[in-house]
């Protein structure tokens, strides 16, 4: 933490994910991209998600059909470094 800021480089990089992934996944929400990214990790067979409001389910419900291409996965990994 620096100067009272709670942002980390990982958090800052995560903020750039929507811009990066929107090129290969236009119209997809950040929660859907996050679930698809988790599912793309080798060895992961499912993602556990939750919502506080029913409307939040709409953000990630279609993530099961979303496949991120290798380039998008590499870009996300680079952003999270």
DANORBEL-V915390 format. One record per residue. RES is the residue in one small letter. PHI is phi in whole degrees, -180 to 180 (NA if undefined). PSI is psi in radians with two decimals (NA if undefined). Layout:
((RES/PHI/PSI) (RES/PHI/PSI))
This chain:
((x/NA/2.39) (x/-134/2.28) (x/54/0.64) (x/76/0.07) (x/-86/2.42) (x/-97/0.07) (x/-74/2.40) (x/-113/2.87) (x/-57/-0.60) (x/-65/-0.72) (x/-66/-0.74) (x/-63/-0.73) (x/-64/-0.67) (x/-62/-0.52) (x/-66/-0.39) (x/-88/-0.16) (x/-59/-0.77) (x/-58/-0.67) (x/-66/-0.76) (x/-67/-0.89) (x/-75/-0.36) (x/-65/-0.39) (x/-68/-0.72) (x/-97/-0.22) (x/-135/1.06) (x/-61/2.46) (x/83/0.01) (x/-93/2.51) (x/-81/2.80) (x/-60/-0.74) (x/-60/-0.69) (x/-65/-0.73) (x/-64/-0.69) (x/-64/-0.77) (x/-65/-0.74) (x/-64/-0.66) (x/-66/-0.77) (x/-60/-0.77) (x/-65/-0.40) (x/-80/-0.21) (x/-69/2.23) (x/-56/2.34) (x/92/-0.27) (x/-85/2.20) (x/-106/-0.12) (x/-171/2.85) (x/-121/2.36) (x/-95/2.12) (x/-124/2.83) (x/-148/2.92) (x/-148/2.56) (x/-89/-0.50) (x/-128/2.56) (x/-55/-0.57) (x/-65/-0.43) (x/-70/-0.43) (x/-61/-0.63) (x/-59/-0.47) (x/-70/-0.52) (x/-125/0.00) (x/-61/-0.55) (x/-90/0.12) (x/-66/-0.43) (x/-64/-0.44) (x/-94/-0.05) (x/-91/2.12) (x/-114/2.10) (x/-85/2.35) (x/-76/2.90) (x/-59/-0.68) (x/-64/-0.77) (x/-63/-0.76) (x/-60/-0.75) (x/-62/-0.76) (x/-62/-0.74) (x/-64/-0.78) (x/-60/-0.74) (x/-63/-0.69) (x/-66/-0.54) (x/-87/-0.08) (x/-70/NA))
